[in-house]
Each structure stands twice: as C-alpha cells, then as structure tokens.
Amino acid sequence: MTNPARAVQEFRLPDLGEGLTDADWVHWAVAVGDRVELNQVIGEVETAKATVELPSPYGGTVEELLVEPGQTVPVGAPLLRIASEDGPAEPAGDSSGPSRPSVLVGYGPGDAPQSRRATRRASADAGRARNGDPPPARPDAKPGARKLAALLEVDLDTVTGTGRGGVITRDDVRRTAGHGDEPTAGHCEEPTAERPHSPAPEASPERTTRIPVGGVRKRTAEAVSRSAFTAPHASVFLTCDATATVDLVSTLRASPAFEGVRPTALSIVSRALLHAIADEPSLNAHWDDDTGEIVLHHDAHLGIATATSDGLKVPVVREAQRLSLPRLARSIAEVADRARTGRSTPPELTGSTVSVTNVGVFGVDGGTPILNPGESAILAVGAISDRPWVVDGALAIRKVVTLSLSFDHRLVDGEQAGRALATIGAFLGDPVPMLLADR
C-alpha cells in the first residue's frame, strides 16, 4: 500500500497589523514531531506593543523549527515547516521555487538563520516525539523572562518563580543562571573568530555588560529617537497646591459610586488634562508631515505611560473625554494592569492622542518626558508631598505637586501650553466645582 504524499507547508511571520517590520521570537509551544491542528497556538512573538500568540494556519506534523527564542524575525521570514497529507510534497530545502505557497502578500522569500543551539534543541524534541513522550508543561513566565532565559541558556523548568502566582521573573532567571545582572557579552553572542593576544578578563581596565536590545525596549528607543529629532520639544512647569485633590480622593474611596475601583490622584489629574484640552484643542492634535497640516482630534484617546517588566508601554483609554470619573478611574486601572501583566493586545497599546505619565510614583518631583510619536502633548505628574505653602497670608503645610507639560512647538505655542497647565493646576487646587462643570 502506497503512503500518501506529504505536502510541506511553510509558515511565515505575518504582518501583525502594527506597521512593524520585525518581531522577537519569545517561546515555542510546539516541538519537532508534534501534531498540530489548524489554529493551534504554536508560539509567541514580542512586538513593540505586546506579546502575541501565533496560531498555525495549517494542520499536520511539525517537521522543522526555523527560529529560536530571542531571535529577531523579519515579517515574511519562515518560522516553521509543517507536513500534511493533503497534497504533493514540497522540497523542504527549496525556499525560492515558483510553486512555493505564499503566506503573506508583498513579501519575498527569505531564509531564517538556524543556530547550532536551535539544531540541538530540534533534535532533542524529535527524539522525544519518537519515544512517545508528552511535551513538557510550559513554565509560567513573563515574556521578558523567557527572552532572558534564552539568552542565558537557562531551562525555565529549573527556575522557581517568585512573582505573583509563582510567575517566573527576570530576577528569577538571573539567580538560576548565577548572574547578578543582565547577560554579558559572552552569553549574548558567539565569537566569529579567535582573537589572539586578548587580555584576560581580570586584566581588563574596564568592566562592562552588553545587553541585547529587542522587543519593547528596541521599539521604545526607536520611537523616542524619532520623536526627539522630529518634533521640536518645549516644556512648561507649574508647582501647585493639590491638598483639595488629595482630600477628594480619600472621600471618593468611600463612595458607593467607586465600589470595586480605587480612585487615585492620577484619576483627577487625567480629568484635569481632559478639561484643559476642551479649551486648548491643539494639545490633542498631531502634525501631518506629508501635508504640512495640523490635525485636531475630536476624541481624546488618553495614553497612560506604564512601567512594566518588559519596558515602557502606553495603554490607551479610548474616548476618555466621554467617561464619568468612576469609569475613567476604572479604565485607567484596567488598562495599566493589563499592560503590567502582559495581557494587552497590540490595538490596546496604539492610537493615543495625548498622554500622561506619573513619575511621582518613583519619588521624584518632576521631569520633561519625550512626546509619544504622533502626539502634541504629554503631562508629567511629580510626587505629591508635604511642603510649606502660603495660604491666606500665612505659612501652612500643604500637599504640593509639580506638573510639567511637554509639547510639540510646531503646533502648540508657549501661550497655549501655559494656559493649559494653569487650568490643570487650578483644577487640582479646587477640583469639585470643575468636576461638576464637566458633568
């Protein structure tokens, strides 16, 4: 009896719809020899915005894994080959023949380099599949920890997670690897040639650590560089009395309207920024380089700068100006939590029109943040602290905060930025009348 011919399908990295040209491979969920079904998740990639699970567009048996964790993969590059029994076989080594099926439109064929480590791993996976052993359970780890583990060659099955719910963090990986810091050059790259007469490490006059850059950190670097060298930045500052805001937050936490959500000063500051935008719409706009026009946005999509274990992310609260204060507070908490825990989808991390960053959580008084590309303003909020303040001609201890507003000087003038920041300061000084006026 003749065995049916097997067709070898090659799955290439698809365009994830974010305008990106590449992504970092984080983790394989399948091994060589595994049987996969249509739409079964085969692995994860990390983009500038989020970690994304990729489903298989084919059903069949995994023949070859073409990339390894930590590798940057261009859009359109092959990820793996899957053999199915529903058509004629395709030569696995042929990556340029005219009969080759094209997964993506507009991308030519390309070969993904295969390292020795990936080859060894693929061979071990194939042996496990032949023996009938089940694939090992996937350790619960943050994307950044998976990437670091791949760089340091640490088996995540040997790592004890100390994060919430036992999740493995970067620090856990470093401890297991015996490193107190990020990977060194010896772990990040393989030398291409012997370098005779190199000084011994102990004799080197300089101690350095080289950190491979990819994923969120790489895209953040590209974004802030593009913004800094494209938009002429300027900033204005204001130190104001926020005692009434702090008192209001305490009152709101006991209100039934805020049941299930913990309002913060950032909730009030965000409402104050949205209030100022109503009077100064240029703060919710962008400069169109192609047409030389100023584009005013009718809706304020509020970006919340959020520090995560993978780097800076800016989740978005859509149409924030339409939300009541309880809904705004709840939305800010939800999008920030999803970003910190790596559950944000790419659309949830794109499309902001104005942003706010709370640098006060780090105990600093203020800063001059760089604009998110495509925005004209970003508000930085410093730490709220007890300071001496003159009230009705007498010295008193008040809750004081420093605000800074960075703006694109091509479409926002100092007058507009100054008025907007003064409005925000007045809002924080007496928030209740302003909140009632916004209802």
Solvent accessible surface area in square Angstrom, and as a share of the most:
residue,aa,sasa,rsa
1,M,240,1.07
2,T,123,0.72
3,N,131,0.67
4,P,81,0.51
5,A,62,0.48
6,R,107,0.39
7,A,9,0.07
8,V,13,0.07
9,Q,40,0.18
10,E,8,0.04
11,F,8,0.03
12,R,12,0.04
13,L,1,0.00
14,P,28,0.18
15,D,71,0.37
16,L,50,0.25
17,G,68,0.66
18,E,37,0.16
19,G,72,0.69
20,L,40,0.20
21,T,107,0.62
22,D,25,0.13
23,A,2,0.02
24,D,1,0.00
25,W,0,0.00
26,V,2,0.01
27,H,29,0.13
28,W,24,0.09
29,A,49,0.38
30,V,10,0.06
31,A,6,0.04
32,V,19,0.11
33,G,32,0.31
34,D,29,0.15
35,R,149,0.54
36,V,0,0.00
37,E,103,0.46
38,L,111,0.55
39,N,103,0.53
40,Q,67,0.30
41,V,55,0.31
42,I,0,0.00
43,G,0,0.00
44,E,16,0.07
45,V,1,0.00
46,E,7,0.03
47,T,0,0.00
48,A,15,0.12
49,K,65,0.27
50,A,1,0.01
51,T,26,0.15
52,V,29,0.17
53,E,92,0.41
54,L,4,0.02
55,P,63,0.39
56,S,1,0.01
57,P,50,0.32
58,Y,44,0.17
59,G,26,0.25
60,G,0,0.00
61,T,42,0.25
62,V,1,0.01
63,E,55,0.25
64,E,58,0.26
65,L,8,0.04
66,L,13,0.06
67,V,3,0.01
68,E,19,0.09
69,P,21,0.13
70,G,21,0.20
71,Q,33,0.15
72,T,57,0.33
73,V,0,0.00
74,P,76,0.48
75,V,16,0.09
76,G,3,0.03
77,A,8,0.06
78,P,3,0.02
79,L,0,0.00
80,L,0,0.00
81,R,27,0.10
82,I,0,0.00
83,A,3,0.02
84,S,9,0.06
85,E,113,0.51
86,D,115,0.59
87,G,24,0.23
88,P,115,0.72
89,A,65,0.51
90,E,33,0.15
91,P,91,0.57
92,A,41,0.32
93,G,74,0.71
94,D,54,0.28
95,S,22,0.14
96,S,85,0.55
97,G,16,0.15
98,P,148,0.93
99,S,100,0.65
100,R,32,0.12
101,P,52,0.33
102,S,86,0.55
103,V,44,0.25
104,L,24,0.12
105,V,147,0.84
106,G,76,0.73
107,Y,95,0.36
108,G,55,0.53
109,P,80,0.50
110,G,29,0.28
111,D,109,0.56
112,A,18,0.14
113,P,99,0.62
114,Q,71,0.31
115,S,37,0.24
116,R,161,0.59
117,R,50,0.18
118,A,7,0.05
119,T,69,0.40
120,R,146,0.53
121,R,80,0.29
122,A,16,0.12
123,S,69,0.44
124,A,65,0.50
125,D,15,0.08
126,A,19,0.15
127,G,18,0.17
128,R,62,0.23
129,A,35,0.27
130,R,188,0.69
131,N,116,0.59
132,G,63,0.60
133,D,73,0.38
134,P,108,0.68
135,P,82,0.52
136,P,81,0.51
137,A,91,0.71
138,R,103,0.37
139,P,30,0.19
140,D,91,0.47
141,A,12,0.09
142,K,52,0.22
143,P,18,0.11
144,G,1,0.01
145,A,0,0.00
146,R,11,0.04
147,K,23,0.10
148,L,4,0.02
149,A,4,0.03
150,A,11,0.09
151,L,31,0.16
152,L,10,0.05
153,E,121,0.54
154,V,22,0.13
155,D,83,0.43
156,L,23,0.11
157,D,88,0.45
158,T,91,0.53
159,V,15,0.09
160,T,110,0.64
161,G,19,0.18
162,T,94,0.55
163,G,21,0.20
164,R,211,0.77
165,G,81,0.78
166,G,39,0.38
167,V,31,0.18
168,I,8,0.04
169,T,29,0.17
170,R,67,0.24
171,D,77,0.40
172,D,2,0.01
173,V,0,0.00
174,R,35,0.13
175,R,145,0.53
176,T,63,0.37
177,A,33,0.25
178,G,70,0.67
179,H,44,0.19
180,G,87,0.83
181,D,82,0.42
182,E,28,0.12
183,P,1,0.01
184,T,50,0.29
185,A,36,0.28
186,G,69,0.66
187,H,80,0.36
188,C,35,0.21
189,E,104,0.47
190,E,107,0.48
191,P,100,0.63
192,T,140,0.82
193,A,68,0.53
194,E,166,0.74
195,R,170,0.62
196,P,100,0.63
197,H,183,0.82
198,S,68,0.44
199,P,95,0.60
200,A,46,0.35
201,P,118,0.74
202,E,151,0.68
203,A,70,0.54
204,S,41,0.27
205,P,138,0.87
206,E,117,0.53
207,R,232,0.85
208,T,90,0.52
209,T,57,0.33
210,R,160,0.58
211,I,94,0.48
212,P,49,0.31
213,V,90,0.52
214,G,8,0.08
215,G,0,0.00
216,V,2,0.01
217,R,126,0.46
218,K,55,0.23
219,R,20,0.07
220,T,22,0.13
221,A,45,0.35
222,E,83,0.37
223,A,24,0.19
224,V,50,0.29
225,S,53,0.34
226,R,132,0.48
227,S,6,0.04
228,A,46,0.35
229,F,185,0.77
230,T,66,0.38
231,A,11,0.09
232,P,62,0.39
233,H,64,0.29
234,A,28,0.21
235,S,39,0.25
236,V,36,0.21
237,F,118,0.49
238,L,57,0.29
239,T,56,0.32
240,C,12,0.07
241,D,25,0.13
242,A,1,0.00
243,T,20,0.12
244,A,34,0.27
245,T,1,0.01
246,V,41,0.24
247,D,84,0.43
248,L,22,0.11
249,V,10,0.06
250,S,71,0.46
251,T,91,0.53
252,L,25,0.12
253,R,100,0.36
254,A,89,0.69
255,S,32,0.21
256,P,117,0.74
257,A,62,0.48
258,F,11,0.04
259,E,138,0.62
260,G,82,0.79
261,V,19,0.11
262,R,162,0.59
263,P,1,0.00
264,T,55,0.32
265,A,26,0.20
266,L,28,0.14
267,S,4,0.02
268,I,0,0.00
269,V,2,0.01
270,S,0,0.00
271,R,18,0.07
272,A,0,0.00
273,L,0,0.00
274,L,10,0.05
275,H,36,0.16
276,A,0,0.00
277,I,16,0.08
278,A,85,0.66
279,D,95,0.49
280,E,15,0.07
281,P,68,0.43
282,S,12,0.07
283,L,0,0.00
284,N,3,0.02
285,A,0,0.00
286,H,47,0.21
287,W,76,0.27
288,D,37,0.19
289,D,97,0.50
290,D,139,0.72
291,T,83,0.48
292,G,47,0.45
293,E,99,0.45
294,I,83,0.42
295,V,52,0.30
296,L,88,0.44
297,H,55,0.25
298,H,177,0.79
299,D,34,0.18
300,A,4,0.03
301,H,42,0.19
302,L,0,0.00
303,G,0,0.00
304,I,6,0.03
305,A,24,0.18
306,T,3,0.02
307,A,63,0.49
308,T,23,0.13
309,S,53,0.34
310,D,14,0.07
311,G,12,0.11
312,L,76,0.38
313,K,11,0.05
314,V,27,0.16
315,P,1,0.01
316,V,9,0.05
317,V,5,0.03
318,R,103,0.37
319,E,67,0.30
320,A,0,0.00
321,Q,63,0.28
322,R,160,0.58
323,L,21,0.11
324,S,57,0.37
325,L,23,0.11
326,P,31,0.19
327,R,140,0.51
328,L,0,0.00
329,A,4,0.03
330,R,80,0.29
331,S,26,0.17
332,I,13,0.06
333,A,52,0.40
334,E,92,0.41
335,V,27,0.16
336,A,6,0.05
337,D,54,0.28
338,R,72,0.26
339,A,0,0.00
340,R,127,0.46
341,T,61,0.35
342,G,23,0.22
343,R,118,0.43
344,S,6,0.04
345,T,60,0.35
346,P,19,0.12
347,P,88,0.56
348,E,59,0.26
349,L,6,0.03
350,T,47,0.27
351,G,47,0.45
352,S,18,0.11
353,T,8,0.04
354,V,0,0.00
355,S,1,0.01
356,V,0,0.00
357,T,18,0.10
358,N,42,0.22
359,V,32,0.18
360,G,12,0.11
361,V,101,0.58
362,F,135,0.56
363,G,61,0.58
364,V,69,0.40
365,D,83,0.43
366,G,32,0.31
367,G,26,0.25
368,T,83,0.48
369,P,27,0.17
370,I,73,0.37
371,L,2,0.01
372,N,42,0.21
373,P,46,0.29
374,G,50,0.48
375,E,7,0.03
376,S,0,0.00
377,A,0,0.00
378,I,12,0.06
379,L,0,0.00
380,A,1,0.00
381,V,7,0.04
382,G,2,0.02
383,A,20,0.16
384,I,56,0.29
385,S,42,0.27
386,D,87,0.45
387,R,59,0.22
388,P,86,0.54
389,W,77,0.27
390,V,100,0.57
391,V,49,0.28
392,D,146,0.76
393,G,72,0.70
394,A,60,0.46
395,L,131,0.65
396,A,36,0.28
397,I,117,0.60
398,R,72,0.26
399,K,69,0.29
400,V,0,0.00
401,V,1,0.00
402,T,20,0.12
403,L,0,0.00
404,S,0,0.00
405,L,0,0.00
406,S,1,0.00
407,F,3,0.01
408,D,2,0.01
409,H,85,0.38
410,R,74,0.27
411,L,12,0.06
412,V,0,0.00
413,D,79,0.41
414,G,34,0.32
415,E,117,0.52
416,Q,48,0.21
417,A,0,0.00
418,G,30,0.29
419,R,118,0.43
420,A,0,0.00
421,L,4,0.02
422,A,56,0.43
423,T,34,0.20
424,I,0,0.00
425,G,6,0.06
426,A,55,0.42
427,F,0,0.00
428,L,2,0.01
429,G,35,0.34
430,D,80,0.42
431,P,1,0.01
432,V,74,0.43
433,P,69,0.44
434,M,50,0.22
435,L,26,0.13
436,L,104,0.52
437,A,79,0.61
438,D,59,0.31
439,R,229,0.83
